[in-house]
Amino acid sequence: MAKNGASQEEEPLKRKKYEKELRRLQAELCKLQDWVKYKGLRVIVVFEGRDAAGKGGTIRAITERVSPRVFRLVALPAPSDREKTQMYIQRYMQHFPAASEIVIFDRSWYNRAGVEHVMGFCSDEQYRVEKYITDAGIILIKYWLEVGKKEQQRRFEARLKDPLRQWKLSPMDLGSFRRWYDYSRARDRMLSATDSKHAPWHLVRSDDKRKARLNCISHLLGMIPYKKVPREKIKLPKRAEKHGYNDQISLEGRKFIPQKY
């Protein structure tokens, strides 16, 4: 990848090298998790991007080895009739982090500007909300995943053929595919209006999913200064044998599922 983030043809990252580096970065995420708990930090990580840009896979790579009690994933469905009458960001605010939490939004209050293709919010208001978030001491990190036209088409075509991924296709996805440049303009307006000093956007090239995941995790780790938290050495205690009995015989006659494997 070029230093300025420009897309260019490169050799895909080999699985063995990817998995080795992913494991190293995930170990660092565990250290970050300990630090967030130790210091009582509050962190919001926003993931936005084009359809089929790889947001879900990147989020899974981040959350795979950490505690869901610290790294909380929020992926909200379409708003209810009641929620449609609220301030747009209101339904997201109830999921904001308490102390010692990192909340990851898979789509966020920016959904209106991007996926819904509606610039129905005031940029000045958006600025004030995010300034309030950061002034309150919450670390706010925003990622936009950008996939190229050819790669997005390849991924959509793969979904059409794969029954395990067909659920990912929706009328909204097909509309975004057809209206590529409309979504590009919505993206440009959103970035122009909300790329601020206190809450900047960080763009991730995602034509190569493996590289995108590693680059994003590496960047995230660099956004939150952390140290290794000292731990007491853990040793398993001896099991108490008092009142012991054959606890497997007592399960005889219970309904176990068939052992097909």
C-alpha positions as CSV (number, residue, x, y, z in Angstrom):
1,M,0.0,0.0,0.0
2,A,1.3,3.5,-0.8
3,K,2.1,5.7,2.1
4,N,-0.7,8.1,1.3
5,G,-3.2,5.3,1.5
6,A,-3.7,5.1,-2.3
7,S,-4.9,1.7,-3.6
8,Q,-2.5,-0.3,-5.8
9,E,-2.1,-3.8,-6.9
10,E,-0.2,-5.9,-4.3
11,E,0.3,-9.5,-3.5
12,P,-2.4,-10.8,-1.1
13,L,-1.3,-11.6,2.4
14,K,-0.7,-15.3,2.9
15,R,-2.9,-17.0,5.5
16,K,0.0,-18.2,7.7
17,K,1.5,-14.8,7.9
18,Y,-1.9,-13.2,8.5
19,E,-2.8,-15.6,11.3
20,K,0.6,-15.2,13.0
21,E,0.3,-11.4,13.0
22,L,-3.3,-11.4,13.9
23,R,-2.6,-13.5,17.0
24,R,0.2,-11.0,18.0
25,L,-2.2,-8.1,17.7
26,Q,-5.0,-9.8,19.5
27,A,-2.6,-10.4,22.4
28,E,-2.0,-6.7,22.4
29,L,-5.8,-6.1,22.4
30,C,-6.0,-8.2,25.6
31,K,-3.3,-6.0,27.2
32,L,-5.3,-2.9,26.0
33,Q,-8.4,-4.5,27.6
34,D,-6.7,-4.9,30.9
35,W,-5.5,-1.2,30.8
36,V,-9.0,0.1,30.0
37,K,-10.4,-1.8,33.0
38,Y,-7.5,-0.7,35.2
39,K,-7.9,2.9,34.3
40,G,-11.7,3.0,34.0
41,L,-11.4,4.4,30.4
42,R,-14.5,4.9,28.2
43,V,-14.0,4.3,24.5
44,I,-16.3,4.5,21.4
45,V,-15.1,3.0,18.2
46,V,-17.3,3.7,15.1
47,F,-17.2,1.6,12.0
48,E,-18.8,2.9,8.8
49,G,-18.1,2.2,5.2
50,R,-19.4,1.0,1.9
51,D,-21.5,-2.2,1.8
52,A,-19.2,-5.3,1.5
53,A,-16.2,-3.2,2.7
54,G,-15.4,-5.8,5.4
55,K,-16.7,-4.1,8.6
56,G,-18.0,-7.3,10.1
57,G,-14.8,-9.3,9.6
58,T,-12.7,-6.5,11.0
59,I,-14.9,-6.2,14.1
60,R,-14.8,-10.0,14.6
61,A,-11.0,-9.9,14.4
62,I,-11.0,-7.2,17.1
63,T,-13.4,-8.9,19.4
64,E,-12.6,-12.6,18.9
65,R,-10.2,-12.9,21.8
66,V,-11.4,-10.3,24.3
67,S,-14.2,-10.1,26.8
68,P,-17.6,-9.1,25.5
69,R,-18.1,-7.3,28.9
70,V,-15.3,-4.9,28.0
71,F,-15.6,-4.8,24.2
72,R,-19.3,-4.4,23.7
73,L,-20.6,-4.6,20.1
74,V,-23.7,-2.6,19.2
75,A,-25.4,-3.2,15.9
76,L,-28.8,-1.7,16.0
77,P,-31.7,-2.8,13.7
78,A,-33.9,-0.3,11.8
79,P,-35.5,2.2,14.1
80,S,-38.9,1.6,15.5
81,D,-41.8,4.0,14.9
82,R,-41.2,5.5,18.3
83,E,-37.4,5.8,17.7
84,K,-38.1,7.6,14.4
85,T,-39.7,10.5,16.4
86,Q,-36.5,10.8,18.6
87,M,-33.4,12.8,17.9
88,Y,-31.4,10.5,15.6
89,I,-28.5,10.0,17.9
90,Q,-30.7,9.3,20.9
91,R,-31.1,5.6,20.4
92,Y,-27.3,5.3,20.2
93,M,-26.6,7.3,23.3
94,Q,-28.1,4.7,25.6
95,H,-25.3,2.3,24.5
96,F,-22.5,4.7,25.2
97,P,-19.7,3.2,27.5
98,A,-19.5,3.3,31.2
99,A,-16.1,3.2,32.9
100,S,-13.9,0.3,31.8
101,E,-15.8,-0.3,28.5
102,I,-15.0,-0.1,24.8
103,V,-18.2,0.1,22.7
104,I,-17.9,-0.8,19.0
105,F,-20.7,0.6,16.8
106,D,-21.2,-1.5,13.6
107,R,-22.9,1.3,11.8
108,S,-23.7,4.4,13.9
109,W,-25.4,7.8,13.9
110,Y,-23.6,8.3,10.6
111,N,-25.9,5.7,9.0
112,R,-28.2,8.5,8.0
113,A,-25.5,10.2,6.1
114,G,-24.2,7.1,4.4
115,V,-26.3,4.0,4.0
116,E,-29.7,5.8,4.2
117,H,-28.3,8.5,1.8
118,V,-30.0,11.2,3.7
119,M,-28.2,14.3,4.9
120,G,-30.9,14.9,7.4
121,F,-28.7,16.1,10.2
122,C,-27.2,19.5,10.8
123,S,-23.4,19.4,10.7
124,D,-23.2,22.0,13.4
125,E,-25.3,19.9,15.6
126,Q,-23.2,16.8,14.8
127,Y,-20.1,18.8,15.7
128,R,-21.5,19.8,19.1
129,V,-22.6,16.2,19.9
130,E,-19.2,14.8,19.2
131,K,-17.5,17.7,21.0
132,Y,-19.7,16.9,24.0
133,I,-18.6,13.2,23.8
134,T,-14.9,14.0,23.8
135,D,-15.2,16.8,26.4
136,A,-16.9,14.3,28.7
137,G,-13.7,12.2,28.6
138,I,-14.8,9.5,26.2
139,I,-12.2,8.5,23.6
140,L,-14.0,8.6,20.2
141,I,-12.4,6.8,17.2
142,K,-14.1,6.7,13.8
143,Y,-13.2,4.4,10.9
144,W,-14.4,4.4,7.4
145,L,-13.7,1.3,5.4
146,E,-13.3,1.9,1.6
147,V,-13.6,-0.9,-0.9
148,G,-13.1,-0.4,-4.6
149,K,-15.8,-0.9,-7.3
150,K,-14.3,-4.1,-8.7
151,E,-13.7,-5.7,-5.4
152,Q,-17.2,-4.8,-4.1
153,Q,-18.7,-6.4,-7.2
154,R,-16.6,-9.5,-6.7
155,R,-17.9,-9.8,-3.1
156,F,-21.5,-9.2,-4.1
157,E,-21.3,-11.9,-6.8
158,A,-19.7,-14.3,-4.3
159,R,-22.6,-13.7,-1.9
160,L,-25.1,-14.5,-4.7
161,K,-23.5,-17.9,-5.1
162,D,-22.8,-18.8,-1.5
163,P,-25.8,-19.9,0.6
164,L,-23.8,-19.1,3.7
165,R,-23.5,-15.5,2.7
166,Q,-26.8,-14.8,0.9
167,W,-28.3,-13.4,4.1
168,K,-25.9,-10.5,3.8
169,L,-27.6,-9.3,0.6
170,S,-30.6,-6.9,1.1
171,P,-32.5,-4.5,-1.1
172,M,-30.4,-1.8,0.5
173,D,-27.2,-3.5,-0.6
174,L,-28.4,-3.9,-4.1
175,G,-29.4,-0.2,-4.2
176,S,-25.9,0.8,-2.9
177,F,-24.3,-1.2,-5.7
178,R,-26.4,0.4,-8.4
179,R,-25.9,3.9,-7.0
180,W,-22.2,3.8,-6.4
181,Y,-21.6,7.5,-7.2
182,D,-24.5,8.7,-5.2
183,Y,-23.0,6.9,-2.2
184,S,-19.6,8.4,-3.0
185,R,-21.1,11.9,-2.9
186,A,-22.8,11.2,0.4
187,R,-19.5,9.9,1.8
188,D,-17.7,13.0,0.6
189,R,-20.3,15.3,2.2
190,M,-20.2,13.4,5.4
191,L,-16.4,13.4,5.7
192,S,-16.3,17.1,4.8
193,A,-18.9,18.0,7.5
194,T,-17.7,15.7,10.3
195,D,-14.0,15.2,10.0
196,S,-13.0,17.4,13.0
197,K,-9.8,17.8,15.0
198,H,-11.4,16.3,18.1
199,A,-13.1,13.4,16.2
200,P,-11.3,12.8,12.9
201,W,-12.1,10.1,10.4
202,H,-9.6,7.3,9.8
203,L,-9.9,5.7,6.4
204,V,-9.0,2.1,5.8
205,R,-8.4,0.6,2.3
206,S,-10.1,-2.8,2.4
207,D,-9.7,-4.4,-1.0
208,D,-7.5,-6.9,0.9
209,K,-9.5,-7.9,3.9
210,R,-6.6,-9.5,5.8
211,K,-4.4,-6.4,5.4
212,A,-7.3,-4.1,6.3
213,R,-8.0,-6.0,9.5
214,L,-4.3,-6.0,10.6
215,N,-3.9,-2.3,9.7
216,C,-7.0,-1.3,11.5
217,I,-6.2,-3.2,14.7
218,S,-2.6,-1.9,14.7
219,H,-3.9,1.7,14.3
220,L,-6.5,1.2,17.0
221,L,-3.8,0.0,19.4
222,G,-1.8,3.2,18.6
223,M,-4.8,5.4,19.3
224,I,-5.1,4.5,23.0
225,P,-1.8,4.6,25.0
226,Y,-1.6,1.6,27.2
227,K,0.8,-0.4,29.4
228,K,0.9,-4.0,30.6
229,V,-1.1,-4.2,33.9
230,P,0.7,-6.2,36.6
231,R,-1.2,-9.4,37.4
232,E,-0.9,-11.7,40.4
233,K,0.2,-15.2,39.4
234,I,-2.8,-17.4,39.2
235,K,-2.6,-21.0,40.6
236,L,-5.5,-23.5,40.5
237,P,-6.6,-24.4,44.0
238,K,-7.1,-28.0,45.0
239,R,-10.6,-29.4,44.6
240,A,-12.5,-30.1,47.8
241,E,-13.1,-33.8,48.2
242,K,-15.3,-33.5,51.2
243,H,-18.9,-34.7,50.4
244,G,-17.6,-36.1,47.1
245,Y,-19.7,-38.6,45.1
246,N,-20.0,-40.1,41.6
247,D,-21.6,-37.1,39.9
248,Q,-21.9,-38.9,36.5
249,I,-24.1,-41.7,37.7
250,S,-26.6,-39.1,38.8
251,L,-26.9,-37.9,35.2
252,E,-27.9,-41.4,33.9
253,G,-31.4,-41.3,32.3
254,R,-31.1,-37.5,31.5
255,K,-31.6,-36.4,27.9
256,F,-28.2,-35.8,26.3
257,I,-28.2,-34.7,22.7
258,P,-27.1,-37.4,20.2
259,Q,-23.3,-37.6,19.7
260,K,-23.1,-37.5,15.9
261,Y,-19.5,-36.3,15.9
